[in-house]
């Protein structure tokens, strides 16, 4: 089983926040699920890595919540 987090860049809201999506792969089959209540700014996301940039205050709050 593999998992990764990606951004739903097609769903940017008026505040510039983008929902985070969980992608799970098991035996070649994929499932995608939006993570409820978790949104970040594109500039705060570290190049498609698994977590937001920890230097940003919003990101720190996000990581404390989950």
C-alpha positions as CSV (number, residue, x, y, z in Angstrom):
1,X,0.0,0.0,0.0
2,X,1.2,3.5,-0.9
3,X,-0.3,6.8,-0.1
4,X,0.4,10.4,-1.0
5,X,-1.2,13.8,-0.7
6,X,-1.9,16.1,-3.6
7,X,-3.6,19.4,-4.2
8,X,-6.9,19.8,-6.0
9,X,-5.7,22.8,-8.1
10,X,-9.0,22.8,-10.0
11,X,-10.9,23.7,-6.7
12,X,-9.2,26.9,-5.6
13,X,-11.6,28.9,-3.4
14,X,-12.0,32.7,-3.3
15,X,-9.4,33.0,-0.5
16,X,-6.8,31.2,-2.6
17,X,-7.0,28.0,-0.5
18,X,-6.7,24.6,-2.2
19,X,-8.2,21.3,-0.9
20,X,-5.8,18.5,-0.1
21,X,-6.5,15.1,-1.6
22,X,-5.3,11.7,-0.3
23,X,-4.3,9.2,-3.0
24,X,-4.1,5.5,-1.8
25,X,-2.8,2.8,-4.1
26,X,-3.2,-0.9,-3.2
27,X,-2.2,-3.6,-5.7
28,X,-2.4,-1.2,-8.6
29,X,-5.9,0.1,-7.7
30,X,-6.2,3.7,-6.7
31,X,-8.7,5.5,-4.5
32,X,-8.9,9.3,-4.1
33,X,-10.4,11.1,-1.1
34,X,-10.5,14.8,-0.3
35,X,-9.3,15.4,3.3
36,X,-12.2,17.2,4.9
37,X,-11.4,20.7,6.3
38,X,-7.8,20.7,5.1
39,X,-6.9,23.5,2.7
40,X,-3.5,25.2,2.0
41,X,-2.2,28.0,-0.2
42,X,-0.3,26.9,-3.3
43,X,2.8,28.9,-2.2
44,X,2.8,27.1,1.2
45,X,3.0,23.6,-0.4
46,X,6.5,22.2,-0.9
47,X,6.7,21.1,-4.5
48,X,4.1,18.4,-4.4
49,X,5.6,16.9,-1.2
50,X,3.5,15.2,1.4
51,X,3.2,18.2,3.8
52,X,2.9,22.0,3.7
53,X,5.8,24.3,4.3
54,X,6.3,24.4,8.1
55,X,7.8,27.9,8.0
56,X,4.3,29.4,7.4
57,X,2.1,30.1,10.4
58,X,-1.0,28.7,8.7
59,X,0.8,25.5,7.9
60,X,1.9,25.2,11.5
61,X,-1.7,25.5,12.7
62,X,-2.8,23.0,10.1
63,X,-0.2,20.4,11.3
64,X,-1.2,20.9,14.9
65,X,-4.9,20.2,14.1
66,X,-4.1,16.8,12.5
